[in-house]
Amino acid sequence: MLIIVMVNNMNENMELMMHVYQDAEMGVYTTNNLLTLLLRKENKIKHVLECEIKEYEKFMKESELLLEENEVKPKTSGMMAKIGSDMGIKMETIKDNSDPALAQMLIEGFTMGTVNMEAKIKKYKAVADKKYLKIAQDFLAYQQNEIEKLKTFL
């Protein structure tokens, strides 16, 4: 019985880390795409985006390491999600590429991310190990802090 509990617990730990990995990986992907669209523009928000990529990469690597230590291969976000994101970012940027408009778009993305991460933490809180929960909670706190930072551009 104890072994079964540990195996189930391990699966839940890995599911939580997979969520962090996929959310961070999608963040790197979409933020890089947005920076590419702003390449020849003078937006002040570009520095924030560059810092966001570094933070996303940090969470991506941390979760990837834990997944691989447990012999779980990280799965990237689906191609359809990436295509949809690309189209949405391009359309919004074409409509208005001002810093306030970009900040609003990013805040909406981070808000969706925080809602999803809060749900995942709640789902796994009673069964996941503390070290895995801490990473997810740190990722959630990062997203919430970014929302506050981006509000200064509104």
KERO-383970 format. One record per residue: x, y, z of N, C-alpha, C in turn. Coordinates in steps of 0.05 Angstrom, whole numbers, padded with zeros to 5 digits. Layout:
residues N
X / Y / Z / X / Y / Z / X / Y / Z
...
This chain:
residues 154
00017 / -00024 / 00000 / 00000 / 00000 / 00000 / 00017 / 00025 / 00000
00038 / 00026 / 00016 / 00056 / 00049 / 00017 / 00069 / 00055 / -00010
00077 / 00034 / -00024 / 00089 / 00037 / -00050 / 00069 / 00050 / -00070
00044 / 00041 / -00069 / 00024 / 00052 / -00087 / 00020 / 00082 / -00081
00019 / 00089 / -00056 / 00016 / 00117 / -00048 / 00039 / 00134 / -00059
00064 / 00123 / -00056 / 00087 / 00138 / -00066 / 00087 / 00141 / -00096
00079 / 00120 / -00110 / 00077 / 00121 / -00139 / 00056 / 00142 / -00148
00033 / 00141 / -00135 / 00012 / 00161 / -00141 / 00021 / 00189 / -00135
00034 / 00192 / -00112 / 00045 / 00218 / -00104 / 00065 / 00227 / -00125
00082 / 00209 / -00134 / 00103 / 00216 / -00154 / 00089 / 00225 / -00180
00068 / 00212 / -00188 / 00054 / 00220 / -00212 / 00042 / 00248 / -00209
00031 / 00254 / -00186 / 00020 / 00280 / -00182 / 00041 / 00302 / -00181
00064 / 00295 / -00169 / 00087 / 00314 / -00169 / 00095 / 00320 / -00198
00097 / 00299 / -00214 / 00106 / 00302 / -00242 / 00085 / 00317 / -00258
00059 / 00312 / -00253 / 00039 / 00327 / -00267 / 00041 / 00357 / -00261
00045 / 00363 / -00236 / 00048 / 00391 / -00228 / 00073 / 00404 / -00242
00095 / 00389 / -00242 / 00119 / 00400 / -00255 / 00115 / 00402 / -00285
00099 / 00384 / -00297 / 00094 / 00385 / -00326 / 00077 / 00411 / -00332
00059 / 00417 / -00314 / 00043 / 00442 / -00318 / 00061 / 00466 / -00317
00079 / 00467 / -00297 / 00098 / 00490 / -00295 / 00115 / 00491 / -00320
00126 / 00468 / -00328 / 00143 / 00467 / -00352 / 00128 / 00478 / -00377
00104 / 00467 / -00381 / 00089 / 00475 / -00405 / 00081 / 00505 / -00405
00073 / 00515 / -00382 / 00066 / 00543 / -00380 / 00090 / 00561 / -00384
00113 / 00553 / -00373 / 00137 / 00569 / -00376 / 00147 / 00567 / -00405
00146 / 00544 / -00417 / 00155 / 00540 / -00444 / 00138 / 00557 / -00463
00112 / 00557 / -00458 / 00094 / 00574 / -00475 / 00100 / 00603 / -00471
00107 / 00611 / -00446 / 00114 / 00638 / -00440 / 00139 / 00647 / -00456
00159 / 00630 / -00456 / 00184 / 00635 / -00471 / 00177 / 00639 / -00501
00161 / 00620 / -00511 / 00154 / 00620 / -00540 / 00139 / 00646 / -00547
00118 / 00652 / -00532 / 00101 / 00675 / -00540 / 00116 / 00702 / -00535
00131 / 00703 / -00514 / 00146 / 00728 / -00508 / 00168 / 00733 / -00529
00181 / 00712 / -00537 / 00201 / 00714 / -00559 / 00188 / 00724 / -00585
00164 / 00713 / -00591 / 00150 / 00721 / -00615 / 00142 / 00751 / -00613
00133 / 00759 / -00590 / 00125 / 00787 / -00587 / 00149 / 00805 / -00590
00172 / 00797 / -00578 / 00196 / 00814 / -00581 / 00205 / 00815 / -00611
00201 / 00794 / -00626 / 00208 / 00794 / -00654 / 00191 / 00815 / -00669
00165 / 00816 / -00662 / 00147 / 00835 / -00675 / 00154 / 00864 / -00667
00167 / 00867 / -00645 / 00174 / 00894 / -00636 / 00203 / 00902 / -00642
00216 / 00885 / -00658 / 00245 / 00888 / -00664 / 00253 / 00917 / -00672
00238 / 00928 / -00691 / 00245 / 00955 / -00701 / 00228 / 00977 / -00689
00217 / 00972 / -00666 / 00200 / 00991 / -00652 / 00214 / 01002 / -00628
00205 / 01024 / -00617 / 00218 / 01037 / -00595 / 00203 / 01033 / -00568
00189 / 01011 / -00565 / 00173 / 01006 / -00541 / 00191 / 01004 / -00516
00182 / 01017 / -00495 / 00197 / 01016 / -00470 / 00192 / 00989 / -00456
00171 / 00975 / -00463 / 00163 / 00950 / -00450 / 00182 / 00927 / -00458
00198 / 00931 / -00479 / 00216 / 00910 / -00489 / 00235 / 00900 / -00467
00244 / 00917 / -00450 / 00263 / 00909 / -00429 / 00248 / 00889 / -00410
00223 / 00895 / -00404 / 00207 / 00878 / -00386 / 00204 / 00850 / -00399
00199 / 00850 / -00425 / 00195 / 00825 / -00440 / 00221 / 00808 / -00439
00244 / 00821 / -00442 / 00269 / 00807 / -00441 / 00274 / 00794 / -00413
00266 / 00809 / -00392 / 00268 / 00798 / -00365 / 00249 / 00775 / -00361
00225 / 00777 / -00372 / 00205 / 00756 / -00370 / 00215 / 00730 / -00382
00228 / 00732 / -00405 / 00239 / 00708 / -00418 / 00259 / 00694 / -00400
00276 / 00710 / -00387 / 00296 / 00698 / -00369 / 00283 / 00683 / -00346
00262 / 00695 / -00335 / 00247 / 00683 / -00312 / 00233 / 00657 / -00322
00220 / 00659 / -00344 / 00206 / 00636 / -00355 / 00226 / 00613 / -00360
00250 / 00620 / -00371 / 00270 / 00600 / -00376 / 00280 / 00587 / -00350
00282 / 00603 / -00329 / 00290 / 00593 / -00303 / 00270 / 00572 / -00293
00244 / 00578 / -00295 / 00224 / 00559 / -00286 / 00222 / 00535 / -00304
00227 / 00539 / -00330 / 00226 / 00517 / -00349 / 00249 / 00498 / -00343
00273 / 00508 / -00338 / 00296 / 00491 / -00332 / 00293 / 00476 / -00305
00283 / 00490 / -00285 / 00279 / 00478 / -00259 / 00259 / 00455 / -00260
00237 / 00460 / -00273 / 00217 / 00438 / -00275 / 00227 / 00416 / -00294
00241 / 00423 / -00315 / 00251 / 00403 / -00333 / 00271 / 00384 / -00318
00288 / 00396 / -00302 / 00307 / 00380 / -00287 / 00293 / 00360 / -00268
00273 / 00369 / -00254 / 00258 / 00351 / -00236 / 00243 / 00330 / -00252
00233 / 00337 / -00275 / 00219 / 00316 / -00291 / 00240 / 00295 / -00300
00262 / 00304 / -00310 / 00282 / 00286 / -00320 / 00294 / 00269 / -00298
00297 / 00280 / -00274 / 00307 / 00265 / -00251 / 00289 / 00241 / -00245
00264 / 00245 / -00252 / 00243 / 00224 / -00247 / 00237 / 00209 / -00272
00254 / 00211 / -00292 / 00252 / 00197 / -00317 / 00226 / 00203 / -00332
00218 / 00228 / -00331 / 00194 / 00238 / -00345 / 00204 / 00257 / -00366
00197 / 00252 / -00391 / 00205 / 00270 / -00413 / 00186 / 00294 / -00414
00197 / 00318 / -00412 / 00180 / 00342 / -00414 / 00166 / 00344 / -00441
00141 / 00351 / -00441 / 00125 / 00355 / -00466 / 00121 / 00384 / -00470
00127 / 00393 / -00494 / 00122 / 00422 / -00500 / 00092 / 00426 / -00506
00085 / 00451 / -00507 / 00057 / 00459 / -00513 / 00051 / 00450 / -00541
00026 / 00445 / -00546 / 00017 / 00435 / -00572 / 00020 / 00456 / -00594
00023 / 00447 / -00618 / 00027 / 00465 / -00641 / 00003 / 00482 / -00646
-00021 / 00472 / -00641 / -00045 / 00488 / -00645 / -00046 / 00511 / -00625
-00038 / 00506 / -00601 / -00038 / 00528 / -00581 / -00018 / 00549 / -00589
00005 / 00541 / -00600 / 00025 / 00560 / -00609 / 00016 / 00576 / -00634
00003 / 00563 / -00652 / -00007 / 00577 / -00676 / -00029 / 00597 / -00668
-00047 / 00588 / -00651 / -00068 / 00607 / -00641 / -00056 / 00631 / -00627
-00036 / 00626 / -00611 / -00023 / 00647 / -00596 / -00009 / 00666 / -00616
00005 / 00655 / -00635 / 00019 / 00672 / -00655 / -00001 / 00690 / -00670
-00023 / 00679 / -00678 / -00043 / 00695 / -00693 / -00055 / 00716 / -00675
-00061 / 00710 / -00650 / -00072 / 00729 / -00632 / -00053 / 00752 / -00626
-00028 / 00746 / -00621 / -00008 / 00766 / -00616 / -00004 / 00784 / -00640
-00002 / 00772 / -00664 / 00002 / 00788 / -00688 / -00022 / 00807 / -00693
-00046 / 00797 / -00689 / -00069 / 00814 / -00694 / -00071 / 00837 / -00674
-00066 / 00830 / -00648 / -00067 / 00851 / -00628 / -00045 / 00872 / -00632
-00021 / 00863 / -00641 / 00001 / 00881 / -00645 / -00003 / 00899 / -00670
-00016 / 00888 / -00690 / -00022 / 00903 / -00714 / -00043 / 00925 / -00707
-00063 / 00918 / -00690 / -00083 / 00937 / -00682 / -00071 / 00960 / -00666
-00054 / 00953 / -00647 / -00043 / 00974 / -00629 / -00018 / 00962 / -00616
00005 / 00973 / -00623 / 00030 / 00963 / -00611 / 00041 / 00983 / -00590
00024 / 01000 / -00579 / 00033 / 01018 / -00558 / 00039 / 01002 / -00533
00056 / 01013 / -00516 / 00062 / 01000 / -00490 / 00037 / 00994 / -00474
00018 / 01013 / -00471 / -00006 / 01006 / -00456 / -00022 / 00983 / -00468
-00024 / 00982 / -00494 / -00039 / 00960 / -00507 / -00025 / 00933 / -00503
00002 / 00934 / -00505 / 00017 / 00909 / -00501 / 00016 / 00900 / -00472
00018 / 00919 / -00454 / 00015 / 00912 / -00425 / -00012 / 00900 / -00420
-00033 / 00911 / -00431 / -00060 / 00899 / -00427 / -00061 / 00871 / -00437
-00050 / 00866 / -00461 / -00050 / 00839 / -00472 / -00034 / 00820 / -00455
-00012 / 00829 / -00445 / 00005 / 00812 / -00428 / -00009 / 00806 / -00401
-00021 / 00827 / -00390 / -00035 / 00823 / -00364 / -00058 / 00802 / -00367
-00072 / 00803 / -00390 / -00093 / 00784 / -00395 / -00081 / 00755 / -00396
-00058 / 00753 / -00409 / -00045 / 00727 / -00411 / -00035 / 00717 / -00384
-00023 / 00735 / -00369 / -00013 / 00727 / -00342 / -00037 / 00720 / -00324
-00059 / 00735 / -00327 / -00083 / 00729 / -00310 / -00093 / 00701 / -00316
-00095 / 00694 / -00341 / -00103 / 00667 / -00348 / -00084 / 00646 / -00336
-00058 / 00653 / -00338 / -00038 / 00635 / -00326 / -00040 / 00632 / -00296
-00046 / 00654 / -00282 / -00048 / 00652 / -00253 / -00073 / 00636 / -00245
-00095 / 00640 / -00260 / -00119 / 00625 / -00254 / -00114 / 00595 / -00258
-00101 / 00588 / -00279 / -00095 / 00559 / -00285 / -00076 / 00548 / -00263
-00055 / 00563 / -00256 / -00036 / 00554 / -00237 / -00049 / 00551 / -00209
-00066 / 00570 / -00202 / -00079 / 00569 / -00176 / -00096 / 00543 / -00175
-00110 / 00537 / -00196 / -00126 / 00512 / -00197 / -00109 / 00487 / -00195
-00086 / 00487 / -00208 / -00068 / 00464 / -00206 / -00057 / 00461 / -00178
-00049 / 00483 / -00166 / -00038 / 00482 / -00139 / -00060 / 00471 / -00120
-00084 / 00482 / -00123 / -00106 / 00473 / -00106 / -00111 / 00443 / -00109
-00110 / 00434 / -00134 / -00115 / 00406 / -00141 / -00095 / 00387 / -00128
-00069 / 00396 / -00128 / -00048 / 00378 / -00119 / -00038 / 00385 / -00091
-00048 / 00405 / -00078 / -00038 / 00415 / -00052 / -00037 / 00393 / -00031
-00057 / 00377 / -00030 / -00059 / 00356 / -00009 / -00042 / 00332 / -00014
-00033 / 00328 / -00039 / -00019 / 00303 / -00046 / 00010 / 00307 / -00056
00016 / 00330 / -00066 / 00043 / 00335 / -00078 / 00063 / 00341 / -00055
00088 / 00334 / -00061 / 00109 / 00340 / -00042 / 00114 / 00370 / -00041
00124 / 00379 / -00018 / 00127 / 00408 / -00013 / 00146 / 00421 / -00033
00167 / 00407 / -00041 / 00186 / 00420 / -00059 / 00174 / 00425 / -00086
00156 / 00408 / -00095 / 00143 / 00412 / -00121 / 00122 / 00434 / -00119
00108 / 00433 / -00096 / 00088 / 00455 / -00092 / 00101 / 00482 / -00090
00125 / 00483 / -00078 / 00139 / 00509 / -00075 / 00146 / 00520 / -00103
00155 / 00503 / -00120 / 00162 / 00513 / -00147 / 00137 / 00524 / -00161
00115 / 00509 / -00159 / 00090 / 00518 / -00171 / 00081 / 00545 / -00158
00083 / 00547 / -00132 / 00075 / 00571 / -00118 / 00094 / 00594 / -00125
00119 / 00589 / -00128 / 00138 / 00610 / -00137 / 00132 / 00619 / -00165
00124 / 00601 / -00182 / 00116 / 00608 / -00210 / 00091 / 00625 / -00209
00072 / 00617 / -00193 / 00048 / 00633 / -00190 / 00054 / 00661 / -00179
00071 / 00663 / -00159 / 00079 / 00689 / -00148 / 00093 / 00706 / -00170
00110 / 00694 / -00186 / 00123 / 00708 / -00208 / 00102 / 00720 / -00227
00082 / 00704 / -00235 / 00062 / 00713 / -00253 / 00046 / 00737 / -00241
00039 / 00734 / -00215 / 00024 / 00755 / -00202 / 00041 / 00781 / -00200
00067 / 00778 / -00195 / 00084 / 00802 / -00194 / 00087 / 00815 / -00221
00087 / 00799 / -00242 / 00089 / 00811 / -00269 / 00064 / 00827 / -00276
00041 / 00818 / -00267 / 00017 / 00833 / -00271 / 00019 / 00861 / -00259
00029 / 00862 / -00235 / 00032 / 00887 / -00221 / 00053 / 00905 / -00235
00074 / 00893 / -00244 / 00095 / 00908 / -00258 / 00084 / 00919 / -00285
00069 / 00903 / -00299 / 00058 / 00912 / -00325 / 00037 / 00934 / -00322
00023 / 00935 / -00299 / 00003 / 00956 / -00294 / 00015 / 00984 / -00296
00041 / 00986 / -00291 / 00054 / 01013 / -00293 / 00055 / 01023 / -00321
00050 / 01006 / -00341 / 00050 / 01014 / -00369 / 00022 / 01023 / -00379
00002 / 01017 / -00362 / -00026 / 01024 / -00371 / -00031 / 01054 / -00370
